[in-house]
Amino acid sequence: MATTLDENKKQIRNLVSRVLQIDPAELTEESRFQEDHDADSLRILGVLAALEDEFDVSIDQSEVIRIVNLAGVYDIVAEAAGWRQ
């Protein structure tokens, strides 16, 4: 069964909230991980590693600069997984 965009987004939100140790309800697509949720650079790298493991993708470490909010994370994973062209 194909996974929908909404299911992918929910899975990503849950993964990010788990790594950042915050309630998923606190995350919005625009809330900034470092500024709004006190995430340090190690947690951001943890998000990158968790995304690679969860979605079986390879994400270049240069992409870490885009891991600032959920919208950026969705884009990175979608590109790496080939969800959209």
N, C-alpha and C positions, 0 to 999 in steps of 0.2 A: 504494500500500500504506500502510495506517495505521501511524503510529508508536506504539509502546507506551509506557506510563509508564516502564518500565525503560530503554528506549532514550532517552527524553527526559532522564531523570535522569543517564544516562551522558554524554550530550552536554553537559548543564549542568556536570557534574563536570569534564569535560575542558576546557571553556571557562574555568571559574573557575580551575582549576589552571594553565592557560596564562597567564592574566592575572596571577595572583598569583605565577607562576614557582615553583611547587612541584609535587612529584610527586602525581598524582591519588590514589595510595594513602594519602597523608598526610591527605587530607580525609575527615572523617566528616560525617554530617549535622549533628552537634552541635558539632564543633570550630569555634571562633570565629576568624574571619579575622584580626582585629586582635590579639587576645590570644594565640592559639595559633600563628598563622602570620606575625606581624609585618607584616601588610598595613597600609599607611598610607591616608589618605583618598583620595589620588589613585588608588591601585589599586582602591579600592572603587568610585569613579566610573568607572574603566575597566571594571570588571565590569558595571556598569549599561549603559554604552555598547555593550559587546560583546554583551550579552544582546539589546539592541534590534536590533542588526545581524543577529545569528545567527537570531533567531526572528521577525524582521520585525514587531516589536511596538513600541508606544510606552509607556514606563514613566515616570510622573511622577517628577520628581527628589525629591519628598517621600518616596518609597518607599525612598530610600537608607538610611534609618534601619533598615529591615528587612533590609538586606544585611549580616547578621552571621555567618551560617552557611549551609550548603547547604539546610537545611530552609526557611529564610526565602527563599532564592533560588528554590527550587522553587515555593513558594507565589506569589511575585510573578509569575513567568513564567506559571504556570498561570492566574492571574487575567487577566493581560494578553492571553494567547493564547486564552482561552476554553476551556481544556481541561476545566474542570469548572465547574459552576454554583454 
